[in-house]
Amino acid sequence: MDQENVTATLTVPAPAAKVFAVLADPTTHSAIDGTGWVQQAVERAPLTEVGQIFRMDMYHPNHPNGDYQVANKVQVLDPPRAIGWLTGQEKDDGHLEFGGWSWRYDLAPLGPSETEVTLTYDWSAVPQFIREYIEFPPFGPEHLSNSLHHLAEIVSGG
């Protein structure tokens, strides 16, 4: 596969500011994800600045420990148009190390009560040594679309 990112787009029946507020709230991420991998936010504060770190408790059956934690670093924050983060982990010495993959949501208002949301998962910066033990993308092609449908349900109150 030459392409090193995947995207999905969905029109969400909510204003961009409301969609952005949900995405900037780490406590909603497990419901948006829908795979069962994202368990819960460790830091529950809203995402408000580039460089902010927020950790998530995770679970994956193929992970050596099953349960693990990721440290995400906000990379893009342009309310209410774009939000994105790099995913990594905290090493034993407290140093944060990022694997080279990122999540980004781009929001385009289509009117006062609709927003086109594009979700991009990009792994173009993943070094070869990580690619040797993690296949990218690490989920099926339906995952991004499913996540956007979950987001739509959350912002519409359903």
Backbone as a chain_set.jsonl record, in Angstrom:
{"seq": "MDQENVTATLTVPAPAAKVFAVLADPTTHSAIDGTGWVQQAVERAPLTEVGQIFRMDMYHPNHPNGDYQVANKVQVLDPPRAIGWLTGQEKDDGHLEFGGWSWRYDLAPLGPSETEVTLTYDWSAVPQFIREYIEFPPFGPEHLSNSLHHLAEIVSGG", "coords": {"N": [[0.849, -1.187, 0.0], [0.746, 2.066, -1.04], [-0.333, 4.439, -0.175], [-0.338, 6.247, 2.825], [-2.238, 6.972, 4.651], [-5.615, 7.053, 5.815], [-8.944, 8.096, 5.192], [-12.19, 9.284, 6.159], [-15.412, 10.65, 5.588], [-18.21, 12.408, 6.833], [-21.434, 13.853, 6.987], [-22.555, 15.603, 9.682], [-25.31, 16.117, 11.822], [-25.175, 18.743, 13.269], [-24.024, 21.875, 14.646], [-20.733, 23.143, 13.839], [-19.253, 24.078, 16.064], [-20.349, 22.648, 18.203], [-19.736, 20.005, 17.488], [-16.953, 20.195, 17.511], [-16.528, 20.726, 20.243], [-17.245, 18.269, 21.407], [-15.263, 16.599, 20.319], [-13.026, 17.769, 21.489], [-13.212, 16.966, 24.041], [-11.828, 14.666, 26.003], [-13.161, 12.663, 27.426], [-15.175, 11.698, 25.84], [-14.028, 10.146, 23.919], [-13.829, 7.307, 24.034], [-16.412, 6.449, 23.449], [-16.722, 7.517, 20.902], [-14.765, 6.111, 19.48], [-15.459, 3.266, 19.447], [-14.351, 0.688, 19.04], [-13.68, -0.623, 21.307], [-11.129, -0.512, 22.104], [-10.236, 1.999, 23.091], [-10.488, 2.889, 26.319], [-10.894, 4.725, 28.64], [-10.577, 8.234, 29.5], [-7.661, 9.433, 31.042], [-6.683, 11.945, 31.853], [-9.094, 14.358, 32.222], [-9.606, 16.873, 31.374], [-10.669, 19.361, 29.017], [-9.378, 19.626, 25.642], [-7.276, 22.193, 24.902], [-5.022, 23.472, 23.878], [-2.26, 23.506, 21.556], [0.253, 21.087, 21.873], [-0.569, 20.162, 24.31], [-0.83, 17.386, 26.499], [-2.637, 14.412, 26.668], [-3.768, 11.54, 28.277], [-4.871, 8.195, 27.635], [-6.567, 5.358, 28.804], [-6.237, 2.13, 27.545], [-7.188, -0.871, 25.731], [-6.216, -3.812, 24.147], [-6.44, -6.918, 22.592], [-4.196, -8.008, 21.319], [-2.074, -6.654, 22.355], [0.908, -6.811, 24.324], [0.399, -6.559, 27.113], [-2.323, -6.425, 27.22], [-4.106, -4.494, 28.72], [-3.2, -1.103, 28.522], [-1.614, 2.155, 28.299], [-1.927, 5.149, 26.459], [-0.208, 8.112, 25.465], [-1.237, 11.094, 24.259], [-0.484, 13.805, 22.108], [-1.542, 16.992, 21.514], [-1.66, 18.222, 18.32], [-2.823, 19.775, 16.383], [-4.998, 22.449, 16.73], [-7.614, 24.21, 16.087], [-10.174, 25.772, 16.7], [-13.478, 26.259, 15.43], [-12.601, 24.378, 13.547], [-10.525, 22.397, 13.154], [-8.914, 19.61, 14.72], [-6.4, 17.63, 16.159], [-4.121, 14.912, 16.963], [-1.006, 13.39, 17.971], [-0.141, 10.026, 18.656], [1.328, 8.272, 21.318], [3.542, 6.958, 23.814], [4.344, 6.826, 27.317], [7.515, 6.413, 28.544], [9.412, 4.333, 30.887], [11.125, 6.092, 32.193], [9.717, 8.418, 32.201], [9.828, 9.889, 29.916], [8.254, 10.961, 26.921], [7.324, 9.227, 24.036], [6.613, 9.21, 20.659], [4.862, 7.391, 18.165], [4.592, 8.012, 15.472], [2.152, 8.068, 14.222], [-1.0, 9.664, 13.592], [-4.105, 11.271, 14.461], [-6.7, 13.131, 12.986], [-9.258, 15.524, 12.814], [-11.177, 17.289, 10.561], [-13.34, 19.977, 10.246], [-16.054, 21.246, 8.478], [-18.322, 23.708, 8.244], [-21.622, 23.357, 7.053], [-23.731, 24.9, 7.149], [-25.954, 26.362, 9.585], [-26.642, 24.161, 11.168], [-25.379, 21.837, 10.359], [-22.464, 19.905, 9.776], [-19.664, 19.035, 7.893], [-17.576, 16.429, 8.518], [-14.312, 15.317, 8.422], [-12.316, 12.629, 9.017], [-9.018, 11.733, 9.523], [-6.557, 9.278, 9.558], [-3.21, 9.001, 9.895], [-0.196, 7.46, 9.081], [2.248, 8.027, 8.065], [4.654, 8.905, 9.164], [5.664, 6.843, 10.669], [8.322, 4.988, 11.928], [10.463, 2.44, 10.445], [11.184, 0.352, 12.249], [9.024, 0.146, 13.967], [7.002, -0.505, 12.207], [7.636, -3.09, 11.704], [6.485, -4.638, 13.667], [3.886, -3.73, 14.027], [1.047, -3.631, 12.094], [-0.083, -1.379, 9.621], [-2.925, 0.292, 8.354], [-3.956, -0.354, 11.773], [-6.495, -1.401, 11.936], [-9.699, -2.29, 10.522], [-11.115, -1.257, 7.289], [-13.591, -0.089, 7.733], [-13.529, 1.226, 10.147], [-12.996, 4.087, 10.545], [-15.234, 5.311, 9.366], [-17.268, 4.175, 10.96], [-16.556, 5.352, 13.424], [-17.092, 8.048, 12.886], [-19.853, 7.923, 12.596], [-20.545, 7.234, 15.216], [-19.708, 9.576, 16.49], [-21.548, 11.372, 15.35], [-23.924, 10.39, 16.491], [-23.463, 10.992, 19.181], [-23.25, 13.859, 19.203], [-25.764, 14.521, 18.33], [-27.33, 13.764, 20.351], [-28.247, 11.196, 20.423]], "CA": [[0.0, 0.0, 0.0], [1.549, 3.277, -1.134], [-0.967, 5.485, 0.616], [-0.03, 6.056, 4.244], [-3.295, 7.526, 5.484], [-6.975, 6.723, 5.418], [-9.878, 9.133, 5.607], [-13.627, 9.075, 6.002], [-16.132, 11.914, 5.728], [-19.633, 12.258, 7.131], [-22.154, 15.064, 7.379], [-23.081, 15.44, 11.04], [-26.411, 17.076, 11.999], [-24.905, 19.617, 14.412], [-23.111, 22.962, 14.305], [-19.31, 22.82, 13.971], [-18.778, 24.347, 17.433], [-20.784, 21.549, 19.062], [-18.931, 18.842, 17.107], [-15.603, 20.438, 18.006], [-16.542, 20.591, 21.707], [-17.25, 16.837, 21.717], [-13.936, 16.075, 19.981], [-12.046, 18.345, 22.418], [-13.483, 16.383, 25.363], [-11.287, 13.302, 25.989], [-14.064, 11.68, 28.035], [-16.07, 11.166, 24.807], [-13.276, 9.412, 22.907], [-14.114, 5.862, 24.012], [-17.689, 6.269, 22.753], [-16.504, 7.823, 19.486], [-13.934, 5.054, 18.905], [-16.336, 2.151, 19.142], [-13.701, -0.623, 18.875], [-13.396, -1.214, 22.611], [-9.712, -0.295, 22.423], [-10.137, 3.189, 23.941], [-11.276, 2.599, 27.514], [-11.335, 5.962, 29.287], [-9.597, 9.311, 29.605], [-6.956, 9.576, 32.322], [-6.893, 13.378, 32.087], [-10.448, 14.615, 31.75], [-9.722, 18.282, 30.979], [-10.822, 19.581, 27.572], [-8.172, 19.947, 24.881], [-7.349, 23.643, 24.694], [-3.839, 24.087, 23.273], [-1.285, 22.664, 20.874], [1.285, 20.637, 22.805], [-1.206, 19.555, 25.485], [-0.762, 15.927, 26.562], [-3.758, 13.746, 27.341], [-3.556, 10.096, 28.299], [-6.065, 7.368, 27.559], [-6.434, 3.934, 29.12], [-6.549, 1.372, 26.342], [-7.147, -2.334, 25.796], [-6.181, -4.497, 22.856], [-6.087, -8.313, 22.866], [-2.871, -8.329, 20.778], [-1.031, -5.925, 23.077], [1.542, -7.726, 25.29], [-0.213, -6.457, 28.443], [-3.779, -6.288, 27.137], [-4.378, -3.118, 29.138], [-2.032, -0.221, 28.415], [-1.985, 3.556, 28.283], [-1.276, 5.967, 25.448], [-0.077, 9.549, 25.713], [-1.505, 11.814, 23.017], [-0.025, 15.197, 22.117], [-2.332, 17.8, 20.591], [-0.814, 18.704, 17.23], [-3.621, 20.765, 15.663], [-6.151, 22.914, 17.502], [-8.121, 25.393, 15.39], [-11.624, 25.717, 16.913], [-14.065, 24.924, 15.425], [-12.302, 23.828, 12.219], [-9.639, 21.231, 13.095], [-8.285, 19.131, 15.951], [-5.678, 16.403, 15.875], [-3.089, 14.561, 17.935], [-0.066, 12.287, 17.79], [-0.293, 9.018, 19.694], [2.584, 7.687, 21.765], [3.515, 6.348, 25.141], [5.303, 7.322, 28.291], [8.518, 5.407, 28.886], [9.637, 4.159, 32.332], [11.822, 7.262, 32.737], [8.833, 9.571, 32.108], [9.971, 10.486, 28.592], [7.192, 10.619, 25.982], [7.804, 8.789, 22.725], [5.486, 9.122, 19.739], [5.115, 6.349, 17.179], [4.555, 8.494, 14.101], [0.804, 8.075, 13.647], [-1.811, 10.764, 14.121], [-5.543, 11.36, 14.194], [-7.077, 14.523, 12.735], [-10.627, 15.798, 12.398], [-11.39, 18.579, 9.914], [-14.757, 20.293, 10.291], [-16.474, 22.276, 7.528], [-19.743, 24.013, 8.431], [-22.457, 23.339, 5.852], [-24.875, 25.732, 7.515], [-26.01, 26.534, 11.039], [-26.895, 22.934, 11.925], [-24.729, 20.679, 9.74], [-21.013, 20.014, 9.637], [-18.971, 17.937, 7.23], [-16.431, 16.045, 9.336], [-13.382, 14.384, 7.784], [-11.384, 12.01, 9.957], [-7.836, 11.191, 8.851], [-5.56, 8.538, 10.334], [-1.994, 9.099, 9.089], [0.927, 6.737, 9.658], [3.377, 8.257, 7.166], [5.889, 9.169, 9.912], [6.013, 5.689, 11.498], [9.612, 4.423, 11.525], [10.458, 1.05, 10.002], [11.256, -0.62, 13.346], [7.664, -0.03, 14.5], [6.241, -1.186, 11.155], [7.973, -4.512, 11.729], [5.616, -5.38, 14.585], [2.513, -3.229, 13.969], [0.56, -3.453, 10.729], [-0.828, -0.134, 9.468], [-3.567, 0.701, 9.6], [-4.175, -1.499, 12.661], [-7.934, -1.649, 12.033], [-10.326, -2.503, 9.223], [-11.471, -0.048, 6.538], [-14.854, 0.495, 8.215], [-13.362, 1.843, 11.467], [-13.136, 5.54, 10.544], [-16.638, 5.616, 9.099], [-18.013, 3.841, 12.182], [-16.257, 6.373, 14.427], [-17.829, 9.272, 12.546], [-21.274, 7.688, 12.923], [-20.646, 7.345, 16.679], [-19.623, 11.009, 16.788], [-22.832, 11.964, 14.973], [-24.915, 10.002, 17.508], [-23.185, 11.729, 20.427], [-23.586, 15.286, 19.093], [-27.199, 14.72, 18.115], [-28.015, 13.347, 21.553], [-28.848, 9.881, 20.24]], "C": [[0.885, 1.238, 0.0], [0.981, 4.394, -0.262], [-0.74, 5.21, 2.097], [-0.985, 6.833, 5.134], [-4.626, 7.027, 4.95], [-7.88, 7.824, 5.941], [-11.305, 8.64, 5.429], [-14.293, 10.421, 6.255], [-17.602, 11.613, 5.955], [-20.218, 13.626, 7.441], [-22.862, 14.779, 8.693], [-24.152, 16.505, 11.269], [-26.242, 17.936, 13.257], [-23.974, 20.733, 13.959], [-21.649, 22.568, 14.589], [-18.805, 23.029, 15.404], [-19.157, 23.214, 18.386], [-19.974, 20.288, 18.768], [-17.52, 18.993, 17.667], [-15.533, 20.237, 19.519], [-16.525, 19.119, 22.123], [-15.87, 16.239, 21.449], [-12.86, 16.567, 20.946], [-12.226, 17.823, 23.841], [-12.989, 14.933, 25.375], [-12.229, 12.251, 26.58], [-15.039, 11.086, 27.02], [-15.355, 10.212, 23.851], [-13.555, 7.909, 22.889], [-15.426, 5.591, 23.279], [-17.558, 6.552, 21.263], [-15.776, 6.658, 18.808], [-14.753, 3.838, 18.521], [-15.688, 0.788, 18.97], [-13.566, -1.364, 20.199], [-11.942, -1.04, 23.01], [-9.54, 0.882, 23.374], [-11.062, 2.967, 25.125], [-11.802, 3.864, 28.182], [-10.197, 6.963, 29.345], [-8.969, 9.297, 30.991], [-7.046, 11.033, 32.757], [-8.223, 13.741, 31.443], [-10.652, 16.054, 31.285], [-9.88, 18.392, 29.462], [-9.481, 19.931, 26.923], [-8.253, 21.41, 24.467], [-6.121, 24.253, 24.047], [-2.95, 23.05, 22.591], [-0.181, 22.334, 21.878], [0.725, 19.985, 24.059], [-1.13, 18.036, 25.384], [-2.027, 15.42, 27.249], [-3.58, 12.247, 27.182], [-4.895, 9.361, 28.285], [-5.705, 5.952, 27.995], [-6.973, 3.156, 27.929], [-6.598, -0.123, 26.662], [-7.09, -2.861, 24.374], [-5.723, -5.928, 23.105], [-4.704, -8.706, 22.339], [-1.741, -7.558, 21.437], [-0.419, -6.861, 24.12], [0.908, -7.708, 26.679], [-1.738, -6.455, 28.404], [-4.177, -4.854, 27.43], [-3.09, -2.311, 29.036], [-2.527, 1.219, 28.375], [-1.249, 4.246, 27.141], [-1.221, 7.407, 25.945], [-0.248, 10.235, 24.365], [-1.054, 13.261, 23.171], [-0.816, 15.959, 21.059], [-1.386, 18.455, 19.585], [-1.494, 19.83, 16.455], [-4.782, 21.152, 16.566], [-6.581, 24.25, 16.91], [-9.643, 25.394, 15.502], [-12.363, 26.656, 15.957], [-13.77, 24.174, 14.128], [-11.462, 22.555, 12.204], [-9.075, 20.909, 14.473], [-7.583, 17.817, 15.614], [-4.577, 16.159, 16.88], [-2.218, 13.411, 17.448], [-0.285, 11.311, 18.931], [1.065, 8.416, 20.022], [2.426, 7.039, 23.112], [4.563, 6.986, 26.024], [6.226, 6.175, 28.673], [8.702, 5.356, 30.41], [10.305, 5.373, 32.971], [10.98, 8.537, 32.655], [8.887, 10.286, 30.77], [8.819, 10.036, 27.691], [7.801, 10.285, 24.623], [6.593, 8.575, 21.828], [5.838, 8.207, 18.577], [5.075, 6.798, 15.74], [3.185, 8.444, 13.457], [-0.027, 9.142, 14.342], [-3.266, 10.621, 13.68], [-5.874, 12.829, 13.982], [-8.525, 14.57, 12.254], [-10.66, 17.189, 11.786], [-12.888, 18.798, 9.804], [-15.053, 21.439, 9.328], [-17.963, 22.525, 7.718], [-20.469, 24.011, 7.087], [-23.694, 24.206, 6.052], [-24.914, 25.792, 9.031], [-26.167, 25.232, 11.823], [-26.344, 21.675, 11.271], [-23.241, 20.954, 9.577], [-20.49, 18.794, 8.893], [-17.704, 17.661, 8.032], [-15.599, 15.031, 8.562], [-12.383, 13.925, 8.833], [-10.246, 11.392, 9.148], [-6.946, 10.499, 9.871], [-4.332, 8.457, 9.432], [-0.855, 8.381, 9.791], [2.204, 6.947, 8.842], [4.697, 8.484, 7.902], [6.316, 8.001, 10.808], [7.346, 5.107, 11.021], [9.514, 2.925, 11.231], [10.449, 0.061, 11.16], [9.896, -0.838, 14.001], [6.81, -0.793, 13.484], [6.531, -2.682, 11.13], [7.097, -5.307, 12.68], [4.196, -4.844, 14.689], [2.161, -3.044, 12.498], [-0.268, -2.177, 10.671], [-1.705, -0.192, 8.232], [-3.913, -0.521, 10.454], [-5.651, -1.851, 12.858], [-8.477, -1.798, 10.617], [-10.779, -1.206, 8.575], [-12.746, 0.635, 7.034], [-14.681, 1.313, 9.501], [-13.588, 3.357, 11.461], [-14.582, 5.954, 10.314], [-17.499, 5.322, 10.329], [-17.794, 4.896, 13.255], [-17.019, 7.666, 14.152], [-19.318, 9.108, 12.829], [-21.491, 7.749, 14.437], [-20.607, 8.812, 17.101], [-20.954, 11.684, 16.494], [-23.914, 11.629, 16.004], [-24.71, 10.792, 18.792], [-23.623, 13.185, 20.306], [-25.067, 15.525, 18.856], [-28.024, 14.23, 19.303], [-28.633, 11.963, 21.46], [-27.903, 8.848, 20.649]], "O": [[1.678, 1.444, 0.919], [1.723, 5.189, 0.314], [-0.926, 4.088, 2.567], [-0.618, 7.293, 6.215], [-4.745, 6.632, 3.79], [-7.623, 8.412, 6.992], [-11.583, 7.718, 4.662], [-13.798, 11.231, 7.038], [-18.168, 10.696, 5.359], [-19.573, 14.456, 8.082], [-23.658, 13.846, 8.804], [-23.934, 17.674, 10.948], [-27.05, 17.871, 14.183], [-23.22, 20.564, 13.001], [-21.377, 21.757, 15.475], [-18.01, 22.23, 15.899], [-18.38, 22.86, 19.272], [-19.57, 19.581, 19.691], [-16.959, 18.051, 18.226], [-14.58, 19.64, 20.02], [-15.858, 18.762, 23.094], [-15.363, 15.46, 22.256], [-11.885, 15.859, 21.196], [-11.475, 18.198, 24.742], [-13.651, 14.057, 24.82], [-12.104, 11.068, 26.264], [-15.671, 10.069, 27.305], [-16.008, 9.537, 23.055], [-13.518, 7.296, 21.821], [-15.533, 4.598, 22.56], [-18.21, 5.9, 20.448], [-16.128, 6.264, 17.696], [-14.732, 3.426, 17.361], [-16.4, -0.195, 18.77], [-13.362, -2.578, 20.221], [-11.559, -1.382, 24.129], [-8.794, 0.791, 24.349], [-12.278, 2.869, 24.96], [-13.013, 4.058, 28.282], [-9.022, 6.607, 29.255], [-9.669, 9.165, 31.995], [-7.435, 11.328, 33.888], [-8.45, 13.465, 30.265], [-11.745, 16.418, 30.851], [-9.294, 17.61, 28.713], [-8.577, 20.459, 27.57], [-9.181, 21.817, 23.768], [-6.145, 25.431, 23.691], [-2.896, 21.887, 22.99], [0.262, 23.197, 22.635], [1.46, 19.327, 24.796], [-1.34, 17.467, 24.312], [-2.433, 15.943, 28.287], [-3.28, 11.751, 26.096], [-5.896, 9.825, 28.833], [-4.668, 5.416, 27.604], [-8.026, 3.481, 27.379], [-6.124, -0.574, 27.705], [-7.832, -2.406, 23.503], [-4.709, -6.134, 23.771], [-4.097, -9.643, 22.858], [-0.573, -7.779, 21.117], [-1.146, -7.633, 24.745], [0.881, -8.737, 27.355], [-2.379, -6.481, 29.455], [-4.537, -4.095, 26.531], [-2.02, -2.783, 29.42], [-3.732, 1.465, 28.415], [-0.079, 3.957, 26.887], [-2.06, 7.854, 26.727], [0.518, 9.981, 23.435], [-1.222, 13.866, 24.23], [-0.774, 15.63, 19.873], [-0.439, 19.148, 19.957], [-0.829, 20.726, 15.935], [-5.471, 20.286, 17.106], [-5.986, 25.289, 17.197], [-10.338, 25.065, 14.54], [-11.886, 27.763, 15.71], [-14.612, 23.409, 13.657], [-11.656, 21.709, 11.331], [-8.798, 21.798, 15.278], [-8.115, 16.993, 14.869], [-4.144, 17.079, 17.573], [-2.632, 12.584, 16.635], [-0.583, 11.722, 20.052], [1.849, 8.092, 19.13], [1.335, 6.626, 23.507], [5.526, 7.595, 25.557], [5.774, 5.103, 29.074], [8.211, 6.225, 31.131], [10.085, 5.657, 34.148], [11.461, 9.618, 32.995], [8.089, 11.187, 30.511], [8.45, 8.862, 27.698], [8.686, 10.987, 24.135], [5.663, 7.853, 22.186], [6.957, 8.234, 18.066], [5.484, 6.047, 14.854], [3.053, 8.744, 12.271], [0.199, 9.479, 15.504], [-3.595, 9.961, 12.695], [-5.382, 13.685, 14.717], [-8.953, 13.777, 11.414], [-10.225, 18.158, 12.409], [-13.621, 17.928, 9.334], [-14.387, 22.473, 9.357], [-18.783, 21.666, 7.395], [-19.992, 24.589, 6.11], [-24.592, 24.231, 5.209], [-23.991, 25.316, 9.692], [-25.86, 25.192, 13.015], [-26.784, 20.569, 11.585], [-22.82, 22.072, 9.283], [-20.834, 17.659, 9.223], [-16.864, 18.543, 8.205], [-16.116, 14.013, 8.101], [-11.696, 14.735, 9.455], [-10.478, 10.628, 8.211], [-6.623, 11.064, 10.916], [-4.401, 7.909, 8.332], [-0.572, 8.653, 10.958], [3.131, 6.141, 8.917], [5.761, 8.275, 7.32], [7.231, 8.15, 11.618], [7.489, 4.768, 9.846], [8.607, 2.24, 11.704], [9.78, -0.969, 11.078], [9.645, -1.916, 14.541], [5.99, -1.63, 13.862], [5.742, -3.455, 10.587], [6.968, -6.521, 12.528], [3.369, -5.446, 15.375], [2.885, -2.385, 11.752], [-1.07, -1.917, 11.568], [-1.276, -0.671, 7.182], [-4.14, -1.606, 9.917], [-6.012, -2.517, 13.828], [-7.801, -1.473, 9.641], [-10.825, -0.166, 9.232], [-12.951, 1.821, 6.775], [-15.603, 2.024, 9.9], [-14.319, 3.86, 12.314], [-15.093, 6.847, 10.99], [-18.357, 6.125, 10.696], [-18.744, 5.297, 13.929], [-17.529, 8.302, 15.074], [-19.974, 10.058, 13.256], [-22.512, 8.263, 14.893], [-21.377, 9.24, 17.961], [-21.438, 12.481, 17.298], [-24.727, 12.486, 16.351], [-25.678, 11.217, 19.422], [-24.293, 13.701, 21.199], [-25.576, 16.607, 19.147], [-29.254, 14.27, 19.275], [-29.445, 11.585, 22.304], [-28.216, 7.66, 20.573]]}, "num_chains": 1, "name": "protein.A"}
